[in-house]
């Protein structure tokens, strides 16, 4: 799990640097950083979504996942966790929960998380996760400079998500086929595009209520494949 630990440390360091830089920016600079971040995240989401191999499965996954997520109100539960976490560490940061949610989706969802964790667990190769760490360290600087220290706490789900795949890699290797990873990455790309739209203040989207789509796409891919 050393690769995941490096990834976690890179995000924490990047977040701290971003928060320190934030204090040097005026309101206009913070706004333009926020907008630039939103546009670049949109591009990442589009690139990921274009990896789709079966568009019908993608559409069904997002629709069914959104309905399930809304019915049990995942977003509210995660928001309550973010508020509890903020109060626990006694932070006065109005964007804490938004930063935590945006960073968690951005850094957890994607092929590099799965492939990198499998590579480390099966072959002991940390190359993909180290590359991911460098990219996300710089992304954390940009995100934290505009949204705050909540970015750093995204390492909680990242550690458990990637760490679990690494530890269980011997059992899940055959499960995560190239087709499965492509479909999962594509749905993740759609969610990341939603994060971008939210960051750009175009429309408030309940991204967290769409998270079950990541499970639904796995089930539908297995069924149809």
ABEGO torsion letter per residue (X at the ends): XAAAAAAAAAAAAAAAAAAAAAAABBAAAAAAAAAAAAAAAAAAAAAAAAABABAAAAAAAAAAAAAAAAAAGAAAAAAAAAAAAAAAAGBBBAAAAAAAAAAAAAAABEAAAAAAAAAAAAAGBAAAAAAAAAAAAAAAAAAAAAAEAAAAAAAAAAAAAAAAAAAAAAAAAAABBAAAAAAAAAAAAAAAAAAAAAAAGABBBBAAAAAAAAAAAAAAAAAAX
